[in-house]
Structure formats: C-alpha cells, structure tokens
Amino acid sequence: YGALPGCTVIPGQANFLLVKLPDGCRDAGECTRLLGARGIAVRDCSSFHGFPRPCRYVRTAVRTDRENRRLAEAAAAEFGGLTPRRQHRRRAAALMIQGTSSDAGKSLLTAAFCRIFHRRGVRVAPFKAQNMSGNAAVTPAGEQIGTAQLVQAEACRIPADGRMNPVLLKCESDRTARVILKGREAGILDASESPKQYLEIVRSCYDEIAAEYEFIMIEGAGSPAEVNLRDRDMVNMSMAAYAGSPVLLTADIDRGGAVASLAGTMDLLRQWERELTAGFILNKFRGDPSLLEPVYDFLLEHTGVPVLGLIPYIPDVGIPEEDGLGFGGGDDADADSIHILLIALPGMVSFTDVQPLAWEPSVRLTTVRSAEQLNRHPFPDAVVIPGSRDPVSDMQYLEESGTAESLRRLSSRGHLILAAGSSASLLGESVDGTPGLSLLPVRSACTREEARRVSGVHLPSQSEVSGSRMEVACSIIGGCGSEPLIAGTSGELLGWSSEAGNVWGISFHGLFDSPPMRRWFIKKLAALRGIPVSDGTGSLDHALDRLADTVEAHVDMDAVLHIAGLR
C-alpha cells in the first residue's frame, strides 16, 4: 500500500522482512520504542553482527494485509507520510463466510449477515470472486452473476452489479466451462486451465465495490482446505487476505461429521490462513443444543477458534440457493394444496424459476428426477421444466428415461405443463432438428445471445411480467398453431400456449417473480380442482428477514460485530 520515504525492505528466505529505516528515524531502538507505544512490536537489530552503528535496521514478520497496513500507518505517523506505490481509494471493512464443503450454507449465511448489517444502518454489499454454477441471474444492466449474489444484493437492498461476482463459470461439460467476466460472456475455460488468470479482474472489481460501500460481505467457495487447488485459489483465503477480512468458517451439522470437518480444515490450513479464521458457525442443527457443549470446548482447545453460532435447521427457507433447489421433498401434497412438480434435467439451469411459488402457503413443490418418480404423482396440478444448458441432450434424456411419454400422458389428461427459458423449445415438434415432445405445433431453435432483461404482458391475466433471457435462448422458427401467451413490450413474443391452454412455453426466466402473475396462476390451478386458496402471499424480502432473524438470534452478534470491526 505504500513505502516510507527512505525506507528499504530487504526480503529474506525465512518468514521475516528486514527493513532499513529512513533518515527521519534516529536508530532502531527509537523505532521499536515508538511503535511499541502504539501496540506494534518489531525487532531491534542493533545486536545483529555486522550492522553499522547507529543501527537503522529492524526486523518484522510477514503478516496479513490488514496488519501490514496498521504497521505502515503507525510508522507513517511517527516518521513521515506515506509515498503510495499505487493509488488506492478508501477500502471498506469486510467479513468473509467460508465453508468446510459445498452446500454448507455459505450463500444463505452471507445473505443473512447482509440483511442483519443493513438493518443496523451499515451500507453493505456482497462479493464473491468466483462462482461455478448454472443457476445464474441477470442484473438490471443485463449482466450475468450467480443467483446467490443477486439474492445477497436484495438482502442489502441495493441493485445487483456484475462486479459483485466478477468470475462466473457455467459448466458446459465435465472438462469445460463457459466464462462470464463482469457479467459478460468471455469464452471457454478448460479444466486444465486455472481461473486465477482472472485475478487482476477480481481484485479490480473488489477495489471498486469496496470504495463505494462501508462494508463488504464476502462469500467463499467449496472448501479452503483443498490442497490440490491451493495454488489456484482466488476465492477463499487468498481473497480474505487481499480484502484484509477475518473469516467465519461454517459446517453443515445436519449431514454429520461437522466437528471433524472444522478441526480437519484447520489442520490443513497454513498458519497465516488459520490466523484469519476468527470463528466457527455450526449450521442446520436439529436437536438439543446442550448436547453440543463438549464440542465447543473441544474445538476451542484443538484449534484455538471459538464457536460463535449454532443455526437451527430452517425448513422451507424460501430463498434461492446457488446449487441446491431450496426445496425438494417427494411426499405427496395434501388434498387442499396446489401440487407442482419440477423436472430435474441433467443439464438443468436457472431452476429457481419456481422458487417464488414456494413462498405461497397453498403450494407444495416436489422435485422429480426420473419417470418412475414422476409416475408416483399421477395428479399434479402443474409440471415445470426448468431451463437447460443443452436442450437437445436433455430431450434425448427425456425420451430414453421414459419421462417424455409420462409428460405427454399428463398433457393429454389436461394437466398444465410449463417449460421456461431454453427448455421451451422441448415442447414443440422439434428442437434444432431433434424430435421434441410435440405438445405444441411449432418447431423451435436454440441460439446463443447476450443475456438481457425482458418485460411484457401475460395476455390472459393482463399481468405485467419481467425476467431474463440467458445466453441459450429459444425461438420459434416454424408452425403457427400455438396461441400467443405473453406479448413482449418490444414487440417480440415471449410466451405461447397450446390451443387448449394447458401447455405453456415461456422463453425467459422469472415469470413468477411478479406477485400478480403468481397469484393468478395459483388461483387458476385451485379453481380447476375446486379447492380454496390462501390470500396471503410471500416474498423474497420477507424470506430474507425471516432468515436474518433466525441467524441473529443464534449467533454471538457482539463477537461478530467486534470481529468485523463494526464495534
């Protein structure tokens, strides 16, 4: 961050730096006394053999970015102003959530703290250096970012921004991923290549965000203890070090093995990484909390790190997750519920289209992954096919698994079938020349285009709707037997239906984000079965408040605020 005028740093082979002091400092003894009065200890090298007298050399250990800044600022106050090596804007304080594994709850905890700090009057923003997820979202500016960061921005009540997730990797195959940089498509990355090539972009985005807000909530990825990926890391401990951020490490206790995961992770971290780790959070707990008291003592004794929170398992949290569906089940809904099935395609992307339906008390969502599971639910009120990164391959899967025939049978019986995004192409007679489900008399094509926001009107309800089209988009190339369903404000057709009205092709994602559209849809399904429907409607904002309330009640917030530098 800067160098003192006349000060020379001499690197060594050990974990120390030898520093020749500027002329403004009389000798090393004076330096150690003055800095010591500020709570900073450096080694006076006067006793070292061969150094000139008076000795102007001190030795300091290699420390974290935050500690180095503190040393530089203290030295500047005593011996003169800083001469910046490069110009930096003011940087916000930060707190980072890392996990012992994927799906440990990092995204939701980050969102919870975003909302907690926002409610305390802190101007907070989210950041995740690198995501690998097919569940992307589109910002108001048309930039693609991970859905988790979009949700976290909502938790902060600020607009989502492509810089909040500068590197998004969307899997194309087992060895390749499509690269989205700062929200825009930027080519293909092979598994043999390191995403660390984008490090400067990540740091630049972080510096810009950190200059615009008071506080940054950073999310890690996977686990920081993957020793084979350590040299590639730019999202876990290396990001924490760059941001000068303490780390809270979380583990999913519902799965079992959480204590071993926390202790083992700490054992595998390097010393400087352990020093960044300020606390543990045990997540998704069910049972008697008193049974965990020996765990707290063991972890503190074994690692030196305290457990700061025990978060209970939150059923139906109602918040889109990065790689999980956020709902599931498999149990039949009760007779007075609207029962909606989600088809889990192998190439499924943007599956959070149905998440808003989970906010409705009258709706029960079930994920099905095979024709056998689908056939266990012979009377669903609706079936939703989410987006696909490869519609042709997923169409072949539907045929080979028998799911296609089950969908045709449900359609013939009048059950509502809805496909969103690129999967809308599966409903037609063909998709890119491959036979489709033939539920709509159209031929479709999937093309690549820039992600963008769209808006329109759902014609049967006259509800205004909006959403996003991803880079794999569906369009009609032939056939005229379908009925217009959603008219885009720019003149394009965004949705079409069968003549009977029970098959819907929606060319974008986010149809049910509109409360009026969502309520109309639920009331339509309820009327078809003659069942009552609740008037209450939920929202993402309500779900975020509920999550924040739960986390705040089960975490030592005084300790967290102190660690974060907010108290």
N, C-alpha and C positions, 0 to 999 in steps of 0.2 A: 503493500500500500504506500510505502514511502521510505525514504532514507534520510537520515540526519546529515546536514551539511558536514563534510569532512569525515564521515563515519564509513569505515570499510568492513564488510562482512567477509570473513575467511572461512569457507566451508571445510569440514573435516570428514574423516572416514567414519567416525562414531556419530552418535545422535546428539551432537553439540555443534554450536557455531562459535567461532572466535571472532570477537568484534574489536576493531581498533577504534577508540573513541575520538570524537572531534576535538579540535584545539580548544573549544569552549569549555571542556571539562579538564580540571587541573590534573587529576590522576584517577586510577581505577578505584582507589579507596573512597574518594569523594563520590564517585558514581554509585558504588554499592550502598553507601550511607543514604544518599538522596533517594535512590529508587527503593531502598528498604523501607524508608519512611512512608512510601506510597504502597507498601504491601507487595513489592516485587523483589525477588531475590535473584541476583546474578553473582557469578563467581569472580572475585578479585584475583587477577592473575599475577599480582606482584611477586608471589612466592615461586612462580614458574622460572625454571633455569633458562638463562639466555635472553630474557626480555630486558629492554632498556629501562633506565631509571630517569625521571619518574615513569612508572608503568602506566600506559594508557590502554591496556587491553583487559577486557572482561570476557567471560565465557557464559553462554546461555544455552539452555536445552532447546531442541526443536519442539515447538508446542503447536497448539491448534491455531487456526486463523484468528479466532476471537482473542486468544491470549497474546498473540503477536501484535495485534492492533493495540491492545492495552499497554504492552511494553513500549511500543513506538510512541503512543500518545503521552505516556508518562515521561519518556526521555525527551520528547519534544518540549514538554512543559518546563523541564529543568535546564535543557542545554540549547534550545533554539527551535525554530519552526521546522516543519516537515517540508522536504522537497519532493513532491509526488513523482513517482516513476511513471505513473499513468493517471489520467484524470478519472476519478470515481465520483459519482453522485452519492448523496446520502443513502445509506442502505438500511432497510428495515430489520428489526429483530425477527427471529424465526423460531419455530418449533417443528420437529420432524417426527412423523409416525412411521416406524418400520415394523416389520412382522417377522416371525420365525419361519413363515411359509406363505405361499399364496393362499388367499381366502381366509386369512387370519382376522380380517376385519379392518384393515388399514384404511380403505376408502371411506367406510362409514364413520370410523373414529375421527378421521381428518375432517369430514363434513360436520360431525358433531362439534368439534372444537372450533371450526369456522363459525358456526352459529352461536356457540357459547361466547366467544370473544366479540362477535358482532353485537350481541345483546348487551355486552358490557361497555359498548361505546368505542371499541377498537376498530380502526379501518384496516380490515384484514382481507387477504386474497390467498387463493390456493395456488400450489405449484407442484407439478410432477415432471421431472426431467424427461423420463421416457416411459411410455406405455406400450405394452403389447396386448392388443385387444381388438376384437372385431366389433365390439359394441361401441361404436363411435357416435358422436353427436355433432351437430353443426351450430356454430355460433351465429349471432345476428349478422356478422360480417361475412358469413359463408365459409368459415374456417372449420376444418375437422379437428376435434380433440376427443379424448376419452370421455365417455359419458360420466364417469366419476368426477372429472374436473368440472364439467358443466353443472352437475349437482352441487359440488362444493362452492362454485361461484354463486349459485342460487342461495346456498346457506349463508354466504357473505352478503347477499342481496346486492350483488354487483353484476354487470354484464360479463358473460364468458368471453375469453380472449384466447386466441391461438397461442400466445406466448405462455399461457398457463400450463400448456402441455406441448413443449416445442418439438418433441420427437414422438410420433405415434407410429407403431409398427403393426400392420394388419396382415395376418398370415395369409399367404397365397397357397402354400404347400408345406410339407414337413421341413423344407430347407430354404424357403424363400418367404420374404415378407415385403409388402408394399410400404414404402416410406412416406410418411406425411410430416413435412417440416414446417413448423409455424402455421399449421393448418392447411398447407397446400401439398399436393402430390409431388414427390421428388424422386421417383424411380423405385427400383427393386434392390433389396439387401439380401445377400446370400448368408446362410448360417455360418459360413467360414469367415465372414467379414465382421468387424467389430463396429457396433453403433457409436463407439467412442470417437469415431471420426467427426461426429457432430458436436463434440464437446464445446467448442467455442460458441456455437449457436445456442446451446443450452445455457451457458454462462451469461451470454449477452442478454438472452431473454430474462433470466433471473435478475440480472442487474437492473434491467428496465422496470420490471414489476416491483422489485424491492425499493426502487426510487420513487414509486408512485403511491405506495401504501405504507402504513405504520408497522404492519406485522404480516408475516408470511407463514401459512401452514403448509408444510411440505410433506408429500406422501412418498414413501419408498416403493420398491417393487420386489416381489418374491421374498428372498431372504438375504441379509447382508453376509451370511456365512458360507456362500457358495464359493469355495476356494478356487474352483476351476474358472470362475468368471471374475475373480478379483481384479485382474489387470484390465478388464473391460468396464469396470464399474464407473458409472457417472450418475447413478440414480440413488444409491444408498449412502454409504459412509463418505465417499468422496464428495457427494453433493452436500452432505451435512457439514463437512469440513470447509467447503468453499463458502457456504452460507453462514458459517460460524454458528450453526444451530445445534442445540442439545437434542438428543434422540430419546423418544419413548418407544420401547420395544413391546409389541403385543403378541400374544399367543392365543390360539383357539382352544380353550379348555374343554369344550364340548366334544372334541374329537379324541381327547386323551393324549397323554404324553406332553402336556404343555410345560410341566416343570423341567423335564429333560430337554425340551426344545429350547427353553430360555437359558438353562445352565450350559447346554452344549453350544448354543450360539455364542455365548460369552467366551467360552473356552476357545472357540475357533477364530474369534476376532483378534486383530492385532492390538497392541497396547493402546495406541492412540485412538483406536475405534472404541475400545472399552471405556476410555476416558470421556468419550462423547455421550455414552449411554447413561442417562440420568434417572431412568425409572422403568419399571415393568407395568404392563396392564394385562390382566387376565380377562379374556373376552368370552362371551357366550356361556356364562355359568348357569347351571341348573342345580339346585340342591341347597344344603345347609351351609352358609358361609363359614360357620365356626369350624367346620372340618378342615378348612384351608389354613388355619393359623400356624400349624407346623411348617407349611410350605413357605410362608413369608419369612420365618426365621431361617430356614434352610437356604433360601435364595440369597438373603442378605449376607449370611455367613459365607456362602460359597462364591458369590460374585461381587459382594460389596454394593449391590444395587437394590434399592427398596421396591416393593410392590406398591404402586400408587393407586391402583384401582382394580375392582372386581366388577365387571359389567355383566348384568344378567342377560340371559338369552331373551331376545326380543322377537316374539313371533309376529309374522306379517308386518315387518318393519315398514314396508310401503315405500322404500327408496330404491331406485335402480342401482344395481351393483355392477361392478366393472366386468366380471366374468361369470358371475352367478345369476340365476334367474330372479332371485329375491323372493321366489315363491316356488311351490312345487306340489308336494302332496302326492296324490294318486288315489286318495279316498274320494268316494262319490260325494257330491254335494247333497245337502238335504233337499227335501221336496220343494221348499219355498225359496231356494236360491237359484240365481242365474248361473248355470254351469258352462264355463268356457274352457275349451281345450286349446293348448298351444302345441303345435307340431315342432319337435326339436330336430331340425335338419342337421346333417353332418356339417354343412357349410353355413350354419346359421349365423347371422349378424344382425345387429340392431334389434335384438329380441325384446328390448324394453318398450316396444310399441304398446304392449298390453299392460304395462305396469300401472298406468292410471286407473285401469279397471279394477285393480286390486285395492284401490282406495275406497271403493264403493262397498258398503256393508252387505248389499244384496248379492254380490258377485263372489263366486268361488272359481279360482283358476287352477287348472291341472296341466302339468307338462306330460306329454306322451312321447315316447322315443321309439315306438315300433307299432306295426299293425296290430300285434297282439294286445298291446296296451290300449290302443285306440278302440279296438273292438270290445273292450271291457266297459266302455262308456257309450252304449248304443243310442242314448237320447240326449246328447249335448244340445244346449241352446245355440252355441256357435263354435266354430273351429277356426283358429287363426294360424296362418302360415307366415312366419316372420321372414325378414329379408334373407337373401342368400348371396354369398360371395361368388358362387359358381352355380347358376340356375340349371344348366344342362346336366351337371353331375348330380345335383340334388334331385332332378326329375328322374334320372335313372335309378337313384336310390329309392324313390317313392314307388316306382314300378317293381323293382326287384324285391323290395321288402313286403309287398302286398298292401302298403299304405295307400297307394294311388286308388286301388279298387275300393278300399274302405271309404275313401273320400268321395268317390263317385256314388257309392251307395247312399251315403249320408245326404249328398246333394239331391239325389233323386227323390228322397223322402221329405225334402223341403227344409232341411237343416241349413243354417246360414254358414257359408264358407267364405272367409275373408283372407286375402293374401296381400301383403304390403311390400312396398319397395320393388326390388328386382324380382321377388317371388310372384308378383302379379302376373309375370309372363308365364308361369306354370299353369295358369288357369285356362289358357287358350288351347287351340288345336295344335299349335306347335310353338316352340321357343328356339330360335336360331336353327330352325330346320329339324329339331328333335321333337317327336310327338309329345304333346302335353296332356293335361288332364281332360281336355275337351269339355270343360264346364262352361266356357264362353265361346261363341262363334267368331273368334278372332285369331290372328297369327301375330306373334309378338317377337320383338328383338331386344336384346340387352346390349347396351352401348356404354362406353366409358365417357364420362363427362365430369366437369368440375362440380364438386359439392356446392349446393346452393339452397337457400331458403325459398319456399314457395307458399302461396296462400290462395284460397279460393272459397267457394260456397258449396256446401253439401245440399244438393237440389231438393231432395225430399223434405228436409227439415229447415232449409234456408239458414242453417248454422254456418257461421264463418269459421273456417278451419285454416290451420297453417302447419307447416312441418318442414322437412328437409329431404332433398334427394341426394343420395350418396354418389360415389363415382361409378357404381354399376347401376344403371337406370333402365327401366322397362318402358317401351313404347310400342303402340300398335302399328303394324305395318300392313295389315290386310284384314278384311272382314268388316261387316257393318251391322251385325245382328245384335250387338250389345247396346245397352241403354246408357246414356250419359248419367253419371252419378255425382261427380264433383267437377265444377267448372272453375278453372284457374283464373285469377284476376288478370293474368297476362294473355288470356285467350286460349291457352292450351287445356286439353282435357286431362285432369289429374286423377280421375276415377271413373270406372264404368261397371255396370252390373248386368246380370242375366235378365232376360225378359221377365222371368218370374220374380226377380228381385232378391233372390237368396244367395247369389254368388257375387262377391264384390272384389274387384281388382283396384287396389289403391297404389298409385305409382310413387308415393312418398311415405316417409315415416313421421309419426306424431299425430295421427288422426284423432286419438282420444285424449290428447293434451287439452283440447277445447272442452271445458265443462258442459256447455250447452249440447255439443255433439255427443258427448259421453252419456249425458242424461237421456237424450232422445234415443240413443241406441239401446240402453238398458230398459227403458220403458217399452220400446218396441218388442224386445225379446220377452219381457214379462207379460205383455198383452197377448202374445201368441200362445202362451201357456195359461193365461188367465190367473196369474198369481200377483199378489201385491208387491210393491217395490218401495223401499225406503226413500224418503225425500232427502235425507242427508247426503252430502257429497264431500269427499275428502280432497286433499290437495298435497302436492309435494311440500309446500311451505308448512302445512300442518304436520306432515310426517317428520320434517326436519326439526320442528320444535319439540315433538314427542321424543325423538332420538336425543336431542340436546338435553332435555330434562332428565332423561334416564342416565346419561353419561355423567352429567353434572352432579347428580345425586349419589353416584357410586365411585367417584374419583376424589382424591385429596386435592381439591382445587387450589387451596393455599399453596401446596407444594408445587403444583403445575404452574401457577402464576409466577412463583418465585423462580422456577427453572427457566421459564420463558422470558424472564426479565420484565414482566408486567407488574411486578410488585416489589 
